[in-house]
Amino acid sequence: MQGKIPHKCDICGKSFSRNTSLTDHKHIHTEEYPYQCDICGKSFSGNTSLTDHKRIHTEEYPYQCDICGKSFSRNTSLTDHKRIHTEEYPYQCDICGKSFSRNTSLTDHKRIHTEEYPYQNTSVTDHKRIHTEEYPYQCDICGKSFSRNTSLTDHKRIHTEEYPYQCDICGKSFSRNTSLTDHKHIHTEEYPYQCDICGKSFSRNTSLTDYKRIHTEEYPYQCDICGKSFSRNTSLTDHKYIHTEEYPYQCDICGKSFSRNTSLTDHKRIHTEEYPYQCDICGKSFSRNTSLTDHKRIHTGEKPYHCNICGKSFSQSGVFSKHKRTHTGKKPQDSDI
């Protein structure tokens, strides 16, 4: 018997087994979201997406992983999650060979090569909240708010100290799978995102975007209290703790507090004398990978930070920032690091 002819989208070519699924899918292209949540007002292109979303409010997660016990609101999410345990990555990029556990991740990845960003969907909605300063998802433990529910979920693991994603090379654990993926590049020395100005490479595209602002001197995130500007929104958030004197991350050994969890992690290595990042040229070890990167420039003579006022170049970002103040006369802000 001849199989059913799939229902194909005439805009992007994606095929579906049901016509109703195709209809819902087309709403992505037309930016039509007819299914609205009666609790928070968020809208969706398909009724099934609305049903899955409502489980966030009801805290209903009927699909449980039989390996680690983690539960999900959708069966497809459980299927994707299980590939973390089985290390199954069936979706491979035909351009660079990188593999993914989900087809949607492969689709997103390929846009790095094609520089195609066709969909004005929920990702754009989340992004726009940076500009509107709308953070509807609030942590019920510390009160911190986020523009995305997934960011809130990741954040809460700081309080619960839940780090389900473990590196099979060094044993370090992470709250997010994306953080684990980025971390593994340290071991594989894979830095696929290269700056076209100075040649420096990064493991994440977002890191490259933030870094390039050093060259363009673009600092779009400004503190509304003191006027200081930053290249990253996360840096602005951390900076604001200086004004509020809020340091939620405390060292359980000496009591010192920090505005960022990463700063606390780096600090604790002073007590444990843990220096996992070693220079392969001279053998010197460091507690932070960024410190190792800066140190290696002593050997390579690389000075990527160039002052466009006097022409002087520097190997370290911190030294470069101090130098620029000799021209501007600005005083540095206090730091908790």
N, C-alpha and C positions, 0 to 999 in steps of 0.2 A: 504494500500500500504506500502510495506516495505521501511523503511528509507534508505537513502544513507549511504553506509559504509564509515566512515571517513578515511582520508589519514593519516597514522600513521608513525612517524619518527622511524626508526629502531635503532637509536642511543640512544635517551633519552625517547622515548615512547609518546611524545606529539602528539596530533591528530589535524588534520585540515579538514575543510569542502571542501577545494579546493586543487587540486594537485599543482597549482602554488604557493599557500601559503606554502605548504610543501617544495617545491623546494627552495624558498627564505629562509625558516627556516634552511635548511640543510647547508646553507652558513655559519651559525654561527659556526657549528662544523668543517667545512673545512677551516674556516678563509678566505673565499672567499667573497670579497665585490666588485661586478662588476658594481654597480651603483654609479657613481661619480658626485659630485656637481661641475658644471662648474664655480661656483663663488669662493668657498674657497678650493675646491679639496678634501673635506671629502668624504669618500666612505661608502656605505651601502650594506647590504645583499639583500634588497628588494627594488623594485621601489617605493612602497608606502611610505617606510621610507624616501627615497630621496625626494619625493613630500612634505612630512610633514616638512622635514628639510629646504627645500628651503623657506618655509614661514618665517623662522627666518630672512632671508635676505630681503624678500619683506615686512616684518612686517604685514603679512596677518594672522589674527586670526578669522576665520569665525564662530567658535563655541563659543557662549556666554552663560554664566550661567544666568538663569532668576531670580536667588535669589540675587546674589551680583554683577552681571555685569561683572565679570572677563571673559576674552576671551582666547581661546585656538586654536592652529593650528590643533589639531586632535580631532575628536569626542570622541574617547576613553579616551582622557585626560579630557574632559569635564565630561564624565560619572564618572570617578574616583573622580574628584574634587567635584562633587555634593554630594558624600558620606560624605564629611566633614560637610555639612549642615544637612544631614539626620542622621548622626552618624550611618551609615550602614557599617558594617564590615563583609561581608559574607564569607571571606576566613579565616578559623581557622586552626592553627597549631595543628596537632594531637599529638604532643609531649608535649608542654607546655601550650596549650590552648589559646595563644595570637592570636588575630584576626586582620585582615587587610582589607583595602578597595580595594586593588588590588591583583590579583593573582600573579603578578610578585613580589610584596613585600613579599608575603608569601613564594614564591620560594627562594628569597634571604635570608629571615629570617631562613629558615630551614637549610641553610648551616652553621649557627652558631652551630647547634646541630650535623650535620654530618661532619663538617669541610671539606666540599667539595667545591672546587673552580674550576669548570671545563672549564669555558669559557674565552678564551683570546679575549674579545670583546672590546667595546668602553670604558668600565670601566677601563680596563688595559691600553688602549690608553691614557685616561685622567691621570691615575696614572703615566705613564711613563714620562709625561711632568714635573713632580716634579724633576726627575733626569736630564732631558734635559733642564730644565728651559725654557720651551716653554709655553708662555701664550698668545694665539692668541685672546682672548676675552677681549677687553679693554673698561673700563667705559668712556663714552664721557663727563662725568661731572668732575671727579677728575683724570682720567688717569690711575687708578689702573687696572692691568691686571690679568686675571684668566685663568686657564687651561681648565675650563668647562664653557659652556654658561649658565648652570643652576646656577653656582656660581655667575656669573655676574648679572643674574636676581635677585638673592637674595641680592647681594650687593647694587644694585641700590635702593632698598627699604630704605636703610639708608638715602639716599639723599631725596627721596620722602616722607619719614616718613610713609610708607605704611606697616602696620602690620595686615594683614588680618586674621591671625590665633589667636583666643582669647581663653584663658583658661576659661572654664565655672565654675571653682571653685573660683579663686581669681581675674579674670578679666584681668590678664596680657596678652599682645598681642605680637605676634612674626611675623617675616618676613617669616619664613619657617615652614611648618607643622611638619617637623622632630624635630625642636626646641621645638615646643609645646608638642609633644609626650614625649620628654626627660624631659621637665619641669614638666609634670604631675606626673612623678615618685616621685617628691618631696612631693606631696600631698599623693600619695598612698604608699610612702615609699617602692617602688619597685625598687630594684637594682639587676637585674638578672645576671650581669657580675661580677664574683668574681675573685680576684687575688689568684692564687694557691700558692703564696709564703707567703703572710702575711694575706690573708683572707679579705682584704678590697674590698667592692663591689661598683659597678658603674651602672648608668642608661644606659650608652652607651658603646658599645664594643670598639669604638675608644678611649674613655676615659681610659678604661682598658689597651689598647695597649700602650698609651702614659705613663700611670702611671708605668707600669712594667719596663720601661726604668730607673726608679729610682733605682730599684734593680739591673738591669743588667749594669747600668751606660753606657747606649748606647745613644749617642747624635749624630745622623747621619746628622743633618742639621747645617752646619757651616757658619758663617758670613765671607764673603770674604774680609771684611775691617779690622776687628780686630781679627778674628780667634775664637771668642767665639762660642761654640756649643750648640745646643738645641735638645730636644727630639721630638719637634713638629715643622713642617714647619711654622705653623701660629705664633709660638713664635719667630722664626727667622725673619719673616716678620715684626712683631711688634718691635723687637729689632732694626732693620735697621733704623727705624725712629729716633733713638738716633743719628745716624751719619748724616742723612739728615736733622735733626731738623724739621721733618714734623710731625705736630700734627693736623690732619684734623678734630678732634671731639672736638668742643668747647662748654663749659658750657654757656648757655644764661643768667645765673644769675650772676656769678662772672668773666666770661671770661677765666677761666683756660682751657687749651687745653690738649688733650690726643691723644695718638697714636691708641687707641682702643675704639670702641664704648661701649664695656662692661665696660671699666674703667670709661668712662663718666657717664654711668648709675649708677654705684656704687657711684661715687663722688656726683652726684646730691642728693643722699639720705642724705648727710650732711646738705644740705639746707632744704630739706623737712622733715628732722627728721623721715624718714621712715625706720623702722627696721623690715622687714617682717619675718625674720628667728629667731624663738625663741627656746631657749633650754628648753626641756620638763622636765629637772631635777631641774634647779635653776631659770628658768624664764628669764634669761638674753637674750636680743635680739640683732640681728646683721643685718647689711645692706647687707651682702653677705652670701650665703649658705656655701661657703668654710670657712669663718670665724667661722660659727657655728660648722662645722665639726671639725675644729682645737680645738675649745673651749671644745667640748664634751670630748676630750681626757683627759682634766683635771679631769673629773669625772671618766672616765673608766680606766685611767692610761695606755692607749694604746700608745706605742711608735713604730710606724711602720718603722721609718727611721733609719737604722742601719749603722754606720760607719764601714767599713771593714778594716780600718787602726788601730783604737784604740779600737773598740768594743763598743763605746758609742752609745746609742740610743736616739731618739728624737721624740716628739709628733707632731712637726710642720715642714713642708718642708722648710720654710724660715730659721728657726733656724738651721736646718741640713745643708743647703747650706752655711750659715755663718761659721759653725763649720768646714766644709771641707776646707775652706780657711785658717784655722790655720795650716793645713798640707801642702797645696799647695802654700800658700803665695800669691795667686791671689787676686787682689783688685776687689770689686764689681763694676759693671757698674752702671751709673746713671739710674734712673727709673723715669717715669712720673706718677707713681701711688702714 
